Each structure stands twice: as C-alpha cells, then as structure tokens.
Amino acid sequence: MEDDALKCVEIEHHDEEQQILIPGLPNHLAHLCLSNLHPSLLYRVCKSWRRLIYTSSFPLFYCLYAVCSRSSNSTATSTAYNKNNSTSTNSTITTSNLEFFCLDPISSKWTQLPNPPTSDPPIHILRHHPSFISRSLSIQSLTVAERMILIAATTHKFLPALERPLGFDPSCNKWFFGPNLSTPRRWCGSSSVNGNVYVASGMGSAYHGDVARSLEKWDVKEKVDQWKWEKLKGLKDGRFCREFVDAIGYRGKLCMVNIKGRAVKQGTIYDVTKDEWKEMPKGMLEGWIGPSSATTTTTINDESEMYVVDETKGSLSKYVSETDQWEELIESCDDLKGAEQITVGRGRVCVICGRGRLIVVVDVSVTPVNVIRVVSTPPELEAIALHILPRISV
C-alpha cells in the first residue's frame, strides 16, 4: 500500500511539472510569450503561471531586502555568530539582534535570509546601548554589483564590529566575506560608485588622523582571490568621522556630508576618475536636509538620480545637477514624515518611516510621482537599511 501511495505522489508531481502553460502551445513557446509579461500579472492568473515566475528560467524580478533589528524597547543581546551559529549573550548589554529579510513584491511576503557564516573571532554587532537609550548606533550597509554589503558597525565595547565586509549574493543565496580592511572602522562614509566600494574616513578603536582622512576602494568585479583594498587620495582633514556619515555614489562621484538632518553641515565630493576631492556644490549641500540616496550603476556612463526626503515636512526632492537645485516631487506627505533611511532603484524610492516599522514605496517613474504602497516590517522588527536587489535564485 505504501509503495502504491508513493507512486501516486510521484505521478502527481510529474504531472505538475508537465502542466500545460497555454493550451494549444508547446511549453517552450508559451514560456517565451509569458516571459514578456510582468510577473504580478502572471501571479494572479493560475498556479502553473505562479510557479513559472519562480523558476530559474524565468527572468529575475527585483525584491526589497531589509536589514532589521529587534525593537529598541526589547532587551536582547549583541549578535554573535559562533561556530554553532548560536547567539552569545551578555545580560548587561541591551541591544538588538540583526536579522535579514527579503520582501517579494509579487506575493507581498517576507522571507528570512539564511544565517550569516561563522567568523573567528565571532561578529558582535550592537544597535542599542543602555547608556544611550535615545540613540541607535549606526549599522552601515550598501548595494554594489547586485549584492548587499555590511561595511561597518559597533560592538558593545564601542569598537569596530567588522574586520572585513560581510556580503550577501542573491544569485546564489549565500553570504561571503570581503577583503580585510587595513583598519576596521565605524562612523565612516561608504557607498558604491561604478561597481566599486568606497570607504572614507571613520574611526577605529580610537581616533587616528590617518584613518579619519583615509579613502580606500574595493573592486568587487575582480576575482575573489584578487580582492583587496586600494588606498586613494585622502581627505584634507578628519571632520567626517564624528558620527555616521551620509555618503552617496552619484554620476561617477562619491558625495558626502558630515552631519545628518537640517543641521549646518559640510560637504565634499570625490571624483573617482580624477582621484581628487572638491567642495560640494552649494545647491546640493543646502538641499541635503534628510535621508538621501541615488540609483546605483556599474557603468562609467553613470546617469544615476539622487533623491532626498525632508523628514520634517514629508517632502521628496530630486537633485538636478545642471542647475544645482533640488526639484520638489512631493510637496508634503504624512507617510514620509519621520523618514529615517531611503534606497532608490528600478523607478522606486523606498523609505523607512514609522520608527522603523513602516516602509513607504514611491513610484518616481511616473508623473506625478506618488506613493503606491506602505508595507509593515516583519513583526517586532525595525528596519535599519533597505536594498533593491534581484530575487533569490535557488
């Protein structure tokens, strides 16, 4: 009887694999036809089409990846990945455990990513500290070459948490480590430009002028065994290591400001082709009044767009380099008030709001620009950073 039941299951499974996609057409021709349609349309029609969009042969669509932490109101312990993939604890430290999720825009479901790999020494990352209840410690990440990279964070002893970058590649659903930094750091400026990772300034275990003025590049496009950090022309002073620095890769340049929000700030720009620093244009600096981001590219002919959200009035603006002005796309929107971080890609601006519990999605590919979706983060988690990457290929 058991053998008969097993045969029935195998036959049913085989029938599902051979299910007709479009009656009257061979499946390979039907596949060509359906591949030209948006996956959200196919998802709503039937199960066979729904299964098709998640196969390796169907064109990849993009998803939203989130770096999350436990609520600041909860008591947890600093995250440490030891050799057993377990979490080490310290009852005297209040912090948030990092978790990584992917939001499928088609099914609207969150999926947790696999655990990061083990490391020696273990990775300890602190988000909240009992001595600084009202402040969250920065955990810096970026998008490069369609991968997510964690570049800097802080331990419970206020030391740099990452000796080398920790990355996730959706194409193989695996984590990986980058090359060792010459000096592990926190409070640095980091972004990607033309497919390369740049890390500027920052503070190591203590303040060092050489580190505070430094700039290094990692070419992710190289073979893994050739990965290394290349030192470039440094900053003229160490004014960009006082706290977490906003840095954006924009049209072949690394743009940085040294203070977040509306406070009076200083800005600088690094030209990656000329290997030189210069002052930030006045208009760009004056309009940089909140969380900012730009579309990422891997080509030299970078036509990326830069956006900023005013977290006070809930406005969204785009920088126009030709006139050195910010064009206001949304004058005011309650959903965007209290914005904490944004990411840009595929015609969307995704904004973390609501104390990390909500993600607002804005369609900037249409006129007028409008909010098309507000998504809640996974239960009891706050979003720290967002990345737009291809869906996981398994």
C-alpha positions in Angstrom: 0.0 0.0 0.0 2.8 2.4 0.9 4.5 1.7 -2.4 1.3 2.4 -4.3 0.8 5.7 -2.4 4.4 6.7 -3.2 3.9 6.0 -6.9 0.7 8.2 -6.9 2.6 11.1 -5.4 5.4 10.7 -7.9 2.9 10.6 -10.8 1.1 13.7 -9.5 4.4 15.6 -9.1 5.4 14.6 -12.6 2.0 15.8 -13.9 2.5 19.2 -12.2 5.9 19.6 -13.9 4.4 18.8 -17.3 1.4 21.1 -16.8 0.4 23.0 -19.9 1.1 26.7 -19.6 -1.1 27.8 -22.6 -3.4 25.3 -24.2 -2.5 24.6 -27.8 1.1 25.8 -27.5 4.2 23.8 -26.6 5.5 24.9 -23.2 8.8 26.3 -24.6 6.8 28.7 -26.8 4.4 29.5 -24.0 7.3 30.3 -21.8 8.6 32.8 -24.4 5.3 34.5 -24.5 4.8 34.7 -20.8 8.3 35.9 -20.1 7.4 39.3 -21.7 4.6 39.9 -19.1 5.1 41.4 -15.7 5.2 38.7 -13.0 2.5 40.4 -11.0 0.0 39.7 -13.8 1.0 36.0 -14.1 0.8 35.5 -10.3 -2.9 36.4 -10.3 -4.0 34.0 -13.1 -3.3 30.4 -12.2 -1.0 28.2 -10.2 1.1 27.0 -13.2 1.9 30.6 -14.1 2.6 31.4 -10.5 5.1 28.5 -10.3 6.7 29.6 -13.6 7.8 33.1 -12.3 9.8 31.5 -9.5 11.7 29.1 -11.8 15.3 29.7 -12.8 14.4 30.0 -16.4 12.0 33.0 -15.8 13.6 36.5 -15.9 14.5 37.7 -12.4 12.4 40.4 -10.9 13.6 42.7 -8.1 12.8 42.5 -4.4 13.3 44.6 -1.4 15.9 43.4 1.1 15.9 44.7 4.7 18.5 44.8 7.5 16.4 44.6 10.6 16.8 44.7 14.4 14.7 43.9 17.4 12.7 46.7 18.8 14.7 49.2 20.9 12.1 48.6 23.6 13.0 44.9 23.9 16.0 43.6 25.8 18.3 41.3 23.8 22.0 40.6 23.5 24.6 41.6 21.0 24.6 39.4 17.9 27.4 36.9 17.7 27.7 34.2 15.2 29.8 31.5 16.7 30.9 28.1 15.3 27.5 26.6 16.1 25.5 29.5 14.6 24.2 30.3 18.0 23.8 33.7 19.7 26.2 34.5 22.5 24.7 36.5 25.4 25.7 39.2 27.8 22.9 40.1 30.2 24.4 43.6 31.0 24.0 44.8 27.4 20.7 46.0 25.8 20.9 45.8 22.1 19.2 44.4 19.0 19.8 41.2 17.2 20.3 41.7 13.4 18.0 39.8 11.1 17.9 39.9 7.3 14.7 39.7 5.2 13.5 39.8 1.6 10.1 41.2 0.6 8.7 39.5 -2.5 6.7 42.4 -4.2 4.6 39.9 -6.1 3.3 37.8 -3.2 3.9 40.6 -0.6 5.6 38.1 1.7 8.7 38.5 3.9 11.2 35.7 3.7 14.2 35.5 6.2 17.6 35.1 4.6 19.9 32.3 5.7 22.2 32.9 8.7 25.5 34.7 8.0 28.6 32.5 8.1 30.6 31.8 11.2 33.6 34.0 11.8 36.7 33.9 14.0 36.5 36.0 16.1 32.7 36.0 16.2 30.9 39.0 14.9 29.3 41.2 17.7 27.0 44.0 16.5 25.4 46.5 18.8 22.3 48.5 17.9 21.2 50.0 21.2 23.1 50.6 24.5 21.6 51.2 27.9 23.8 54.3 28.4 22.4 55.9 25.2 18.7 55.0 25.3 17.5 57.6 22.8 20.2 56.9 20.3 20.7 54.0 17.9 24.2 53.1 16.8 24.8 53.0 13.1 25.0 49.8 11.1 26.2 50.7 7.6 25.5 48.8 4.5 25.4 49.4 0.8 24.4 47.9 -2.6 27.1 47.1 -5.2 27.0 44.8 -8.2 23.6 43.5 -7.2 24.9 42.4 -3.8 24.2 43.6 -0.3 27.3 44.6 1.8 27.6 45.3 5.5 30.6 47.6 5.8 30.7 49.0 9.4 29.1 48.6 12.8 29.9 48.9 16.5 30.4 46.3 19.3 29.2 46.6 22.9 32.7 48.0 23.8 32.3 50.7 21.2 34.8 49.2 18.8 34.5 48.5 15.1 32.5 45.3 14.7 33.6 44.2 11.2 37.2 43.5 10.3 36.1 42.8 6.8 32.9 43.4 4.8 30.1 40.9 5.1 28.1 40.4 1.9 25.0 38.6 0.6 24.7 37.5 -3.1 21.0 36.7 -4.1 22.2 34.9 -7.3 23.4 32.0 -5.2 21.6 32.7 -1.9 24.9 32.8 0.0 26.8 35.1 2.3 30.5 35.9 1.7 33.3 37.9 3.3 35.2 40.7 1.5 38.9 41.5 1.9 40.2 42.7 5.3 40.1 46.4 5.9 43.5 47.9 6.6 41.9 49.5 9.7 38.4 48.3 10.8 36.3 51.3 11.5 32.9 52.8 12.3 31.3 56.2 11.7 32.7 56.2 8.1 31.3 57.2 4.8 30.7 54.3 2.5 29.0 53.9 -0.9 29.4 52.3 -4.3 30.5 54.1 -7.5 30.7 52.3 -10.9 30.6 48.9 -9.2 33.3 49.6 -6.7 33.0 50.0 -2.9 34.5 53.2 -1.4 35.1 53.7 2.4 36.1 57.1 3.5 37.2 58.5 6.9 35.8 56.8 10.1 37.2 55.9 13.5 38.9 52.7 14.5 39.4 51.6 18.1 40.4 55.2 18.8 40.8 58.4 16.8 43.6 58.4 14.4 44.2 61.2 11.9 45.4 58.9 9.1 42.2 56.8 9.3 40.0 59.9 9.6 41.4 61.3 6.4 41.7 58.0 4.5 39.9 56.7 1.4 40.0 53.1 0.2 38.5 51.3 -2.8 37.5 47.6 -3.2 36.8 46.5 -6.8 34.1 43.8 -6.4 34.3 42.9 -10.0 37.7 41.4 -9.6 38.1 37.6 -8.9 37.7 36.7 -5.3 41.3 35.7 -4.8 42.3 39.2 -6.1 40.1 41.2 -3.8 41.9 43.9 -1.9 41.5 47.5 -0.6 43.4 50.1 -2.6 44.4 53.4 -0.9 43.4 56.5 -2.7 43.9 60.2 -2.2 42.7 61.1 1.3 40.5 63.9 2.7 42.3 67.1 3.8 41.0 66.8 7.4 39.2 64.4 9.7 35.9 66.3 10.0 33.9 63.4 8.6 34.4 60.9 11.4 32.4 62.5 14.2 29.4 60.2 13.6 27.7 58.1 10.9 28.3 59.9 7.6 25.9 60.1 4.7 27.7 59.1 1.5 26.2 58.6 -1.9 27.6 57.4 -5.2 26.3 59.8 -7.9 27.3 60.0 -11.5 30.9 58.9 -11.0 31.4 60.7 -7.8 31.3 60.0 -4.1 29.3 62.7 -2.3 29.5 63.1 1.5 28.1 65.3 4.2 29.3 65.1 7.8 26.0 65.7 9.7 22.5 64.3 9.2 19.3 66.3 9.0 18.8 70.1 8.8 21.9 71.0 10.9 24.6 73.2 9.4 26.9 70.7 7.6 29.9 70.5 5.5 30.1 68.5 2.2 32.7 67.2 -0.1 32.9 65.3 -3.4 35.4 62.8 -4.6 35.8 62.3 -8.4 36.7 58.7 -8.9 38.2 59.2 -12.4 40.4 62.1 -11.4 41.2 60.9 -7.9 40.6 64.3 -6.4 38.4 65.9 -3.8 36.5 69.2 -4.1 33.9 71.2 -2.3 30.3 70.1 -2.7 28.2 72.5 -4.9 26.2 75.0 -2.8 22.8 73.9 -4.0 23.4 70.2 -3.4 24.6 70.9 0.1 21.8 73.3 1.1 19.1 70.8 -0.2 20.6 67.8 1.6 18.3 68.1 4.5 17.4 64.5 5.2 17.9 60.8 4.3 19.3 60.7 0.8 20.2 58.0 -1.8 20.9 57.6 -5.5 20.3 54.8 -8.0 23.3 52.5 -8.3 25.1 51.6 -11.6 28.1 49.5 -12.6 29.0 51.5 -15.7 31.2 54.5 -16.2 28.4 56.4 -18.1 26.6 56.8 -14.8 23.2 58.6 -15.2 22.0 57.9 -11.7 19.5 60.2 -9.9 19.8 61.5 -6.4 16.8 61.9 -4.0 16.3 63.4 -0.6 13.4 63.2 1.9 12.7 66.0 4.3 11.6 64.0 7.4 10.0 67.1 9.0 7.5 68.1 6.3 7.5 64.7 4.4 8.6 66.1 1.0 10.6 64.2 -1.7 13.0 66.0 -4.0 15.4 65.1 -6.8 18.7 66.8 -7.4 19.2 68.5 -10.8 22.9 68.7 -11.5 22.6 71.1 -14.5 21.1 73.8 -12.3 22.5 72.8 -8.9 18.9 72.8 -7.5 16.5 70.3 -5.9 13.3 69.7 -7.8 10.4 69.0 -5.3 8.4 66.0 -6.5 6.2 65.6 -3.5 5.4 68.8 -1.5 4.2 67.0 1.6 3.1 63.6 2.6 2.3 62.3 6.0 3.6 58.8 5.1 7.1 60.3 4.6 7.3 62.2 7.8 9.9 60.9 10.2 11.8 59.2 7.3 15.0 57.5 8.6 16.7 55.9 5.6 15.9 55.5 1.9 17.1 53.5 -1.1 16.5 54.0 -4.8 16.2 51.7 -7.7 14.0 50.3 -10.5 11.9 53.5 -10.6 11.1 53.3 -6.9 12.2 55.2 -3.8 11.7 53.1 -0.7 11.7 54.9 2.6 11.9 53.6 6.2 9.4 55.5 8.4 7.3 55.0 11.5 10.3 54.4 13.8 11.5 51.6 11.5 8.1 49.8 11.4 6.9 51.0 8.0 8.3 51.1 4.5 6.8 53.6 2.1 7.3 52.9 -1.6 7.2 55.9 -4.0 6.9 55.5 -7.8 9.2 58.1 -9.3 8.9 56.7 -12.8 5.6 58.4 -13.4 4.3 61.9 -13.4 3.1 62.9 -11.0 5.2 61.0 -8.5 3.0 59.2 -5.9 3.1 56.8 -3.0 2.0 53.4 -4.3 2.4 51.2 -1.2 3.0 51.2 2.5 4.5 48.0 3.9 4.8 46.9 7.5 8.2 45.3 8.5 8.2 41.7 9.9 6.6 41.5 13.4 8.6 43.0 16.3 11.4 44.2 14.0 12.6 47.6 12.9 14.2 48.2 9.5 17.6 49.7 9.6 18.5 49.7 5.9 17.0 48.8 2.6 18.4 47.3 -0.6 16.8 46.7 -4.0 18.2 43.5 -5.5 17.2 40.6 -7.7 15.1 37.9 -6.2 16.9 35.0 -4.7 17.8 32.4 -7.3 17.7 28.8 -5.9 
